[in-house]
Amino acid sequence: MPKLKTKSGAKKRFKLTATGKVIHAQRGKRHGMIKRTKKQIRNLRGTKVLFKTDGENVKKFFLPNA
């Protein structure tokens, strides 16, 4: 069986914590900031942890070697 490659798009978007959870940058801050309230923009700073099931899928299919 061939080795599984890590998806190059996923390695730019996700990182694993020490406990194995998947963290990601929050969506909604790329463009169109003029439409968003100041509070929305402020609350979208930083990173979030993916839900458990989504994180398991990311680890299984996109980051198999992580």
PDB file of N, CA, C and O in Angstrom:
ATOM      1  N   MET A   1       0.847  -1.184   0.000  1.00  0.00           N
ATOM      2  CA  MET A   1       0.000   0.000   0.000  1.00  0.00           C
ATOM      3  C   MET A   1       0.890   1.244   0.000  1.00  0.00           C
ATOM      4  O   MET A   1       1.848   1.312   0.769  1.00  0.00           O
ATOM      5  N   PRO A   2       0.584   2.231  -0.855  1.00  0.00           N
ATOM      6  CA  PRO A   2       1.420   3.433  -0.900  1.00  0.00           C
ATOM      7  C   PRO A   2       1.224   4.313   0.338  1.00  0.00           C
ATOM      8  O   PRO A   2       0.218   4.228   1.042  1.00  0.00           O
ATOM      9  N   LYS A   3       2.217   5.151   0.567  1.00  0.00           N
ATOM     10  CA  LYS A   3       2.127   6.082   1.695  1.00  0.00           C
ATOM     11  C   LYS A   3       1.063   7.144   1.402  1.00  0.00           C
ATOM     12  O   LYS A   3       0.826   7.503   0.249  1.00  0.00           O
ATOM     13  N   LEU A   4       0.430   7.636   2.470  1.00  0.00           N
ATOM     14  CA  LEU A   4      -0.570   8.696   2.326  1.00  0.00           C
ATOM     15  C   LEU A   4       0.127  10.046   2.387  1.00  0.00           C
ATOM     16  O   LEU A   4       0.946  10.289   3.273  1.00  0.00           O
ATOM     17  N   LYS A   5      -0.197  10.917   1.448  1.00  0.00           N
ATOM     18  CA  LYS A   5       0.380  12.257   1.455  1.00  0.00           C
ATOM     19  C   LYS A   5      -0.542  13.200   2.227  1.00  0.00           C
ATOM     20  O   LYS A   5      -1.763  13.044   2.218  1.00  0.00           O
ATOM     21  N   THR A   6       0.061  14.171   2.888  1.00  0.00           N
ATOM     22  CA  THR A   6      -0.700  15.230   3.538  1.00  0.00           C
ATOM     23  C   THR A   6      -1.177  16.189   2.468  1.00  0.00           C
ATOM     24  O   THR A   6      -0.410  16.555   1.579  1.00  0.00           O
ATOM     25  N   LYS A   7      -2.448  16.606   2.541  1.00  0.00           N
ATOM     26  CA  LYS A   7      -2.967  17.574   1.591  1.00  0.00           C
ATOM     27  C   LYS A   7      -2.305  18.926   1.852  1.00  0.00           C
ATOM     28  O   LYS A   7      -2.319  19.417   2.980  1.00  0.00           O
ATOM     29  N   SER A   8      -1.723  19.528   0.808  1.00  0.00           N
ATOM     30  CA  SER A   8      -0.939  20.745   1.017  1.00  0.00           C
ATOM     31  C   SER A   8      -1.810  21.926   1.433  1.00  0.00           C
ATOM     32  O   SER A   8      -1.346  22.821   2.139  1.00  0.00           O
ATOM     33  N   GLY A   9      -3.076  21.932   0.998  1.00  0.00           N
ATOM     34  CA  GLY A   9      -3.974  22.998   1.435  1.00  0.00           C
ATOM     35  C   GLY A   9      -4.305  22.879   2.913  1.00  0.00           C
ATOM     36  O   GLY A   9      -4.465  23.888   3.601  1.00  0.00           O
ATOM     37  N   ALA A  10      -4.408  21.655   3.402  1.00  0.00           N
ATOM     38  CA  ALA A  10      -4.766  21.431   4.801  1.00  0.00           C
ATOM     39  C   ALA A  10      -3.623  21.789   5.733  1.00  0.00           C
ATOM     40  O   ALA A  10      -3.865  22.278   6.836  1.00  0.00           O
ATOM     41  N   LYS A  11      -2.388  21.559   5.322  1.00  0.00           N
ATOM     42  CA  LYS A  11      -1.283  21.872   6.228  1.00  0.00           C
ATOM     43  C   LYS A  11      -1.111  23.374   6.404  1.00  0.00           C
ATOM     44  O   LYS A  11      -0.499  23.819   7.375  1.00  0.00           O
ATOM     45  N   LYS A  12      -1.650  24.163   5.465  1.00  0.00           N
ATOM     46  CA  LYS A  12      -1.623  25.614   5.616  1.00  0.00           C
ATOM     47  C   LYS A  12      -2.765  26.108   6.495  1.00  0.00           C
ATOM     48  O   LYS A  12      -2.663  27.176   7.099  1.00  0.00           O
ATOM     49  N   ARG A  13      -3.852  25.344   6.574  1.00  0.00           N
ATOM     50  CA  ARG A  13      -5.053  25.817   7.260  1.00  0.00           C
ATOM     51  C   ARG A  13      -5.236  25.279   8.669  1.00  0.00           C
ATOM     52  O   ARG A  13      -5.883  25.924   9.494  1.00  0.00           O
ATOM     53  N   PHE A  14      -4.676  24.103   8.961  1.00  0.00           N
ATOM     54  CA  PHE A  14      -4.920  23.462  10.250  1.00  0.00           C
ATOM     55  C   PHE A  14      -3.611  23.168  10.963  1.00  0.00           C
ATOM     56  O   PHE A  14      -2.576  22.935  10.338  1.00  0.00           O
ATOM     57  N   LYS A  15      -3.685  23.185  12.301  1.00  0.00           N
ATOM     58  CA  LYS A  15      -2.555  22.757  13.125  1.00  0.00           C
ATOM     59  C   LYS A  15      -3.117  21.894  14.239  1.00  0.00           C
ATOM     60  O   LYS A  15      -4.286  22.019  14.603  1.00  0.00           O
ATOM     61  N   LEU A  16      -2.286  21.024  14.777  1.00  0.00           N
ATOM     62  CA  LEU A  16      -2.707  20.171  15.875  1.00  0.00           C
ATOM     63  C   LEU A  16      -2.161  20.705  17.188  1.00  0.00           C
ATOM     64  O   LEU A  16      -1.031  21.188  17.255  1.00  0.00           O
ATOM     65  N   THR A  17      -2.982  20.614  18.238  1.00  0.00           N
ATOM     66  CA  THR A  17      -2.528  20.984  19.570  1.00  0.00           C
ATOM     67  C   THR A  17      -1.788  19.793  20.164  1.00  0.00           C
ATOM     68  O   THR A  17      -1.754  18.715  19.571  1.00  0.00           O
ATOM     69  N   ALA A  18      -1.206  19.992  21.321  1.00  0.00           N
ATOM     70  CA  ALA A  18      -0.463  18.919  21.984  1.00  0.00           C
ATOM     71  C   ALA A  18      -1.375  17.757  22.371  1.00  0.00           C
ATOM     72  O   ALA A  18      -0.928  16.613  22.450  1.00  0.00           O
ATOM     73  N   THR A  19      -2.656  18.051  22.612  1.00  0.00           N
ATOM     74  CA  THR A  19      -3.594  16.995  22.995  1.00  0.00           C
ATOM     75  C   THR A  19      -4.265  16.350  21.785  1.00  0.00           C
ATOM     76  O   THR A  19      -5.088  15.447  21.941  1.00  0.00           O
ATOM     77  N   GLY A  20      -3.914  16.813  20.562  1.00  0.00           N
ATOM     78  CA  GLY A  20      -4.448  16.188  19.359  1.00  0.00           C
ATOM     79  C   GLY A  20      -5.674  16.859  18.773  1.00  0.00           C
ATOM     80  O   GLY A  20      -6.274  16.341  17.831  1.00  0.00           O
ATOM     81  N   LYS A  21      -6.057  18.015  19.323  1.00  0.00           N
ATOM     82  CA  LYS A  21      -7.197  18.728  18.755  1.00  0.00           C
ATOM     83  C   LYS A  21      -6.725  19.524  17.541  1.00  0.00           C
ATOM     84  O   LYS A  21      -5.544  19.847  17.415  1.00  0.00           O
ATOM     85  N   VAL A  22      -7.663  19.833  16.655  1.00  0.00           N
ATOM     86  CA  VAL A  22      -7.331  20.566  15.428  1.00  0.00           C
ATOM     87  C   VAL A  22      -7.761  22.015  15.595  1.00  0.00           C
ATOM     88  O   VAL A  22      -8.919  22.290  15.908  1.00  0.00           O
ATOM     89  N   ILE A  23      -6.818  22.957  15.384  1.00  0.00           N
ATOM     90  CA  ILE A  23      -7.153  24.367  15.460  1.00  0.00           C
ATOM     91  C   ILE A  23      -7.114  24.983  14.073  1.00  0.00           C
ATOM     92  O   ILE A  23      -6.380  24.520  13.199  1.00  0.00           O
ATOM     93  N   HIS A  24      -7.908  26.030  13.873  1.00  0.00           N
ATOM     94  CA  HIS A  24      -8.008  26.674  12.567  1.00  0.00           C
ATOM     95  C   HIS A  24      -8.262  28.154  12.759  1.00  0.00           C
ATOM     96  O   HIS A  24      -8.775  28.573  13.797  1.00  0.00           O
ATOM     97  N   ALA A  25      -7.903  28.952  11.756  1.00  0.00           N
ATOM     98  CA  ALA A  25      -8.214  30.375  11.773  1.00  0.00           C
ATOM     99  C   ALA A  25      -9.706  30.534  11.523  1.00  0.00           C
ATOM    100  O   ALA A  25     -10.319  29.726  10.825  1.00  0.00           O
ATOM    101  N   GLN A  26     -10.278  31.570  12.090  1.00  0.00           N
ATOM    102  CA  GLN A  26     -11.717  31.761  11.942  1.00  0.00           C
ATOM    103  C   GLN A  26     -12.052  32.277  10.547  1.00  0.00           C
ATOM    104  O   GLN A  26     -11.305  33.065   9.966  1.00  0.00           O
ATOM    105  N   ARG A  27     -13.179  31.826  10.021  1.00  0.00           N
ATOM    106  CA  ARG A  27     -13.577  32.261   8.685  1.00  0.00           C
ATOM    107  C   ARG A  27     -14.317  33.574   8.785  1.00  0.00           C
ATOM    108  O   ARG A  27     -14.855  33.931   9.833  1.00  0.00           O
ATOM    109  N   GLY A  28     -14.334  34.293   7.663  1.00  0.00           N
ATOM    110  CA  GLY A  28     -15.100  35.522   7.614  1.00  0.00           C
ATOM    111  C   GLY A  28     -14.271  36.775   7.775  1.00  0.00           C
ATOM    112  O   GLY A  28     -14.828  37.847   8.012  1.00  0.00           O
ATOM    113  N   LYS A  29     -12.932  36.676   7.654  1.00  0.00           N
ATOM    114  CA  LYS A  29     -12.093  37.868   7.802  1.00  0.00           C
ATOM    115  C   LYS A  29     -11.235  38.132   6.570  1.00  0.00           C
ATOM    116  O   LYS A  29     -10.263  38.882   6.655  1.00  0.00           O
ATOM    117  N   ARG A  30     -11.566  37.538   5.435  1.00  0.00           N
ATOM    118  CA  ARG A  30     -10.745  37.710   4.241  1.00  0.00           C
ATOM    119  C   ARG A  30     -11.061  38.995   3.491  1.00  0.00           C
ATOM    120  O   ARG A  30     -10.151  39.731   3.109  1.00  0.00           O
ATOM    121  N   HIS A  31     -12.327  39.266   3.280  1.00  0.00           N
ATOM    122  CA  HIS A  31     -12.715  40.461   2.537  1.00  0.00           C
ATOM    123  C   HIS A  31     -14.116  40.852   2.974  1.00  0.00           C
ATOM    124  O   HIS A  31     -14.775  40.111   3.704  1.00  0.00           O
ATOM    125  N   GLY A  32     -14.573  42.027   2.525  1.00  0.00           N
ATOM    126  CA  GLY A  32     -15.916  42.488   2.891  1.00  0.00           C
ATOM    127  C   GLY A  32     -15.999  42.975   4.322  1.00  0.00           C
ATOM    128  O   GLY A  32     -17.054  42.876   4.947  1.00  0.00           O
ATOM    129  N   MET A  33     -14.887  43.510   4.862  1.00  0.00           N
ATOM    130  CA  MET A  33     -14.888  43.958   6.250  1.00  0.00           C
ATOM    131  C   MET A  33     -15.806  45.157   6.477  1.00  0.00           C
ATOM    132  O   MET A  33     -16.274  45.381   7.593  1.00  0.00           O
ATOM    133  N   ILE A  34     -16.061  45.920   5.427  1.00  0.00           N
ATOM    134  CA  ILE A  34     -16.891  47.123   5.577  1.00  0.00           C
ATOM    135  C   ILE A  34     -18.332  46.753   5.931  1.00  0.00           C
ATOM    136  O   ILE A  34     -19.053  47.543   6.540  1.00  0.00           O
ATOM    137  N   LYS A  35     -18.741  45.546   5.543  1.00  0.00           N
ATOM    138  CA  LYS A  35     -20.104  45.095   5.855  1.00  0.00           C
ATOM    139  C   LYS A  35     -20.222  44.625   7.299  1.00  0.00           C
ATOM    140  O   LYS A  35     -21.317  44.639   7.862  1.00  0.00           O
ATOM    141  N   ARG A  36     -19.142  44.221   7.891  1.00  0.00           N
ATOM    142  CA  ARG A  36     -19.176  43.621   9.219  1.00  0.00           C
ATOM    143  C   ARG A  36     -19.090  44.701  10.294  1.00  0.00           C
ATOM    144  O   ARG A  36     -18.486  45.755  10.096  1.00  0.00           O
ATOM    145  N   THR A  37     -19.706  44.411  11.430  1.00  0.00           N
ATOM    146  CA  THR A  37     -19.634  45.366  12.538  1.00  0.00           C
ATOM    147  C   THR A  37     -18.260  45.271  13.187  1.00  0.00           C
ATOM    148  O   THR A  37     -17.541  44.288  13.004  1.00  0.00           O
ATOM    149  N   LYS A  38     -17.906  46.300  13.945  1.00  0.00           N
ATOM    150  CA  LYS A  38     -16.615  46.309  14.651  1.00  0.00           C
ATOM    151  C   LYS A  38     -16.546  45.144  15.640  1.00  0.00           C
ATOM    152  O   LYS A  38     -15.494  44.535  15.833  1.00  0.00           O
ATOM    153  N   LYS A  39     -17.678  44.853  16.255  1.00  0.00           N
ATOM    154  CA  LYS A  39     -17.742  43.760  17.226  1.00  0.00           C
ATOM    155  C   LYS A  39     -17.473  42.413  16.551  1.00  0.00           C
ATOM    156  O   LYS A  39     -16.756  41.571  17.091  1.00  0.00           O
ATOM    157  N   GLN A  40     -18.056  42.220  15.362  1.00  0.00           N
ATOM    158  CA  GLN A  40     -17.826  40.981  14.615  1.00  0.00           C
ATOM    159  C   GLN A  40     -16.354  40.807  14.295  1.00  0.00           C
ATOM    160  O   GLN A  40     -15.784  39.738  14.516  1.00  0.00           O
ATOM    161  N   ILE A  41     -15.736  41.864  13.770  1.00  0.00           N
ATOM    162  CA  ILE A  41     -14.333  41.809  13.387  1.00  0.00           C
ATOM    163  C   ILE A  41     -13.467  41.501  14.604  1.00  0.00           C
ATOM    164  O   ILE A  41     -12.534  40.701  14.526  1.00  0.00           O
ATOM    165  N   ARG A  42     -13.782  42.138  15.724  1.00  0.00           N
ATOM    166  CA  ARG A  42     -13.032  41.929  16.964  1.00  0.00           C
ATOM    167  C   ARG A  42     -13.154  40.482  17.440  1.00  0.00           C
ATOM    168  O   ARG A  42     -12.175  39.880  17.881  1.00  0.00           O
ATOM    169  N   ASN A  43     -14.354  39.939  17.347  1.00  0.00           N
ATOM    170  CA  ASN A  43     -14.593  38.577  17.832  1.00  0.00           C
ATOM    171  C   ASN A  43     -14.024  37.507  16.919  1.00  0.00           C
ATOM    172  O   ASN A  43     -13.913  36.350  17.325  1.00  0.00           O
ATOM    173  N   LEU A  44     -13.658  37.866  15.692  1.00  0.00           N
ATOM    174  CA  LEU A  44     -13.106  36.884  14.759  1.00  0.00           C
ATOM    175  C   LEU A  44     -11.590  36.782  14.834  1.00  0.00           C
ATOM    176  O   LEU A  44     -10.979  36.072  14.035  1.00  0.00           O
ATOM    177  N   ARG A  45     -10.976  37.479  15.779  1.00  0.00           N
ATOM    178  CA  ARG A  45      -9.530  37.367  15.945  1.00  0.00           C
ATOM    179  C   ARG A  45      -9.156  36.000  16.495  1.00  0.00           C
ATOM    180  O   ARG A  45      -9.960  35.328  17.140  1.00  0.00           O
ATOM    181  N   GLY A  46      -7.918  35.604  16.224  1.00  0.00           N
ATOM    182  CA  GLY A  46      -7.396  34.390  16.836  1.00  0.00           C
ATOM    183  C   GLY A  46      -7.860  33.123  16.153  1.00  0.00           C
ATOM    184  O   GLY A  46      -8.321  33.146  15.011  1.00  0.00           O
ATOM    185  N   THR A  47      -7.733  32.019  16.862  1.00  0.00           N
ATOM    186  CA  THR A  47      -8.047  30.699  16.313  1.00  0.00           C
ATOM    187  C   THR A  47      -9.125  30.029  17.155  1.00  0.00           C
ATOM    188  O   THR A  47      -9.411  30.437  18.282  1.00  0.00           O
ATOM    189  N   LYS A  48      -9.709  28.997  16.577  1.00  0.00           N
ATOM    190  CA  LYS A  48     -10.714  28.195  17.267  1.00  0.00           C
ATOM    191  C   LYS A  48     -10.354  26.723  17.129  1.00  0.00           C
ATOM    192  O   LYS A  48      -9.579  26.339  16.253  1.00  0.00           O
ATOM    193  N   VAL A  49     -10.923  25.914  17.998  1.00  0.00           N
ATOM    194  CA  VAL A  49     -10.754  24.462  17.916  1.00  0.00           C
ATOM    195  C   VAL A  49     -11.930  23.901  17.131  1.00  0.00           C
ATOM    196  O   VAL A  49     -13.078  24.269  17.377  1.00  0.00           O
ATOM    197  N   LEU A  50     -11.645  23.012  16.188  1.00  0.00           N
ATOM    198  CA  LEU A  50     -12.717  22.358  15.426  1.00  0.00           C
ATOM    199  C   LEU A  50     -13.524  21.445  16.341  1.00  0.00           C
ATOM    200  O   LEU A  50     -13.021  20.976  17.362  1.00  0.00           O
ATOM    201  N   PHE A  51     -14.772  21.196  15.970  1.00  0.00           N
ATOM    202  CA  PHE A  51     -15.563  20.202  16.681  1.00  0.00           C
ATOM    203  C   PHE A  51     -14.876  18.847  16.578  1.00  0.00           C
ATOM    204  O   PHE A  51     -14.128  18.586  15.637  1.00  0.00           O
ATOM    205  N   LYS A  52     -15.139  17.999  17.551  1.00  0.00           N
ATOM    206  CA  LYS A  52     -14.431  16.719  17.644  1.00  0.00           C
ATOM    207  C   LYS A  52     -14.547  15.886  16.372  1.00  0.00           C
ATOM    208  O   LYS A  52     -13.541  15.381  15.874  1.00  0.00           O
ATOM    209  N   THR A  53     -15.760  15.735  15.838  1.00  0.00           N
ATOM    210  CA  THR A  53     -15.951  14.890  14.657  1.00  0.00           C
ATOM    211  C   THR A  53     -15.286  15.490  13.426  1.00  0.00           C
ATOM    212  O   THR A  53     -14.706  14.767  12.616  1.00  0.00           O
ATOM    213  N   ASP A  54     -15.370  16.828  13.283  1.00  0.00           N
ATOM    214  CA  ASP A  54     -14.712  17.476  12.157  1.00  0.00           C
ATOM    215  C   ASP A  54     -13.202  17.328  12.272  1.00  0.00           C
ATOM    216  O   ASP A  54     -12.517  17.090  11.277  1.00  0.00           O
ATOM    217  N   GLY A  55     -12.689  17.470  13.481  1.00  0.00           N
ATOM    218  CA  GLY A  55     -11.257  17.325  13.707  1.00  0.00           C
ATOM    219  C   GLY A  55     -10.763  15.922  13.383  1.00  0.00           C
ATOM    220  O   GLY A  55      -9.676  15.747  12.832  1.00  0.00           O
ATOM    221  N   GLU A  56     -11.566  14.931  13.728  1.00  0.00           N
ATOM    222  CA  GLU A  56     -11.190  13.542  13.414  1.00  0.00           C
ATOM    223  C   GLU A  56     -11.139  13.326  11.907  1.00  0.00           C
ATOM    224  O   GLU A  56     -10.246  12.639  11.411  1.00  0.00           O
ATOM    225  N   ASN A  57     -12.085  13.903  11.177  1.00  0.00           N
ATOM    226  CA  ASN A  57     -12.077  13.781   9.719  1.00  0.00           C
ATOM    227  C   ASN A  57     -10.870  14.467   9.111  1.00  0.00           C
ATOM    228  O   ASN A  57     -10.248  13.924   8.198  1.00  0.00           O
ATOM    229  N   VAL A  58     -10.526  15.647   9.598  1.00  0.00           N
ATOM    230  CA  VAL A  58      -9.361  16.371   9.090  1.00  0.00           C
ATOM    231  C   VAL A  58      -8.102  15.550   9.326  1.00  0.00           C
ATOM    232  O   VAL A  58      -7.265  15.417   8.433  1.00  0.00           O
ATOM    233  N   LYS A  59      -7.968  14.999  10.532  1.00  0.00           N
ATOM    234  CA  LYS A  59      -6.771  14.206  10.840  1.00  0.00           C
ATOM    235  C   LYS A  59      -6.691  12.945   9.994  1.00  0.00           C
ATOM    236  O   LYS A  59      -5.608  12.540   9.574  1.00  0.00           O
ATOM    237  N   LYS A  60      -7.840  12.327   9.747  1.00  0.00           N
ATOM    238  CA  LYS A  60      -7.850  11.063   9.005  1.00  0.00           C
ATOM    239  C   LYS A  60      -7.575  11.255   7.518  1.00  0.00           C
ATOM    240  O   LYS A  60      -6.777  10.523   6.934  1.00  0.00           O
ATOM    241  N   PHE A  61      -8.235  12.240   6.902  1.00  0.00           N
ATOM    242  CA  PHE A  61      -8.169  12.377   5.454  1.00  0.00           C
ATOM    243  C   PHE A  61      -7.157  13.399   4.955  1.00  0.00           C
ATOM    244  O   PHE A  61      -6.601  13.236   3.869  1.00  0.00           O
ATOM    245  N   PHE A  62      -6.910  14.451   5.735  1.00  0.00           N
ATOM    246  CA  PHE A  62      -6.067  15.531   5.229  1.00  0.00           C
ATOM    247  C   PHE A  62      -4.705  15.602   5.879  1.00  0.00           C
ATOM    248  O   PHE A  62      -3.739  16.024   5.244  1.00  0.00           O
ATOM    249  N   LEU A  63      -4.609  15.192   7.148  1.00  0.00           N
ATOM    250  CA  LEU A  63      -3.326  15.230   7.865  1.00  0.00           C
ATOM    251  C   LEU A  63      -2.999  13.840   8.408  1.00  0.00           C
ATOM    252  O   LEU A  63      -2.901  13.667   9.623  1.00  0.00           O
ATOM    253  N   PRO A  64      -2.827  12.854   7.541  1.00  0.00           N
ATOM    254  CA  PRO A  64      -2.657  11.491   8.048  1.00  0.00           C
ATOM    255  C   PRO A  64      -1.358  11.271   8.813  1.00  0.00           C
ATOM    256  O   PRO A  64      -1.285  10.378   9.657  1.00  0.00           O
ATOM    257  N   ASN A  65      -0.337  12.068   8.531  1.00  0.00           N
ATOM    258  CA  ASN A  65       0.958  11.844   9.178  1.00  0.00           C
ATOM    259  C   ASN A  65       1.177  12.734  10.389  1.00  0.00           C
ATOM    260  O   ASN A  65       2.225  12.657  11.030  1.00  0.00           O
ATOM    261  N   ALA A  66       0.209  13.574  10.710  1.00  0.00           N
ATOM    262  CA  ALA A  66       0.391  14.498  11.838  1.00  0.00           C
ATOM    263  C   ALA A  66       0.041  13.831  13.153  1.00  0.00           C
ATOM    264  O   ALA A  66       0.135  14.459  14.208  1.00  0.00           O
TER     265      ALA A  66
END
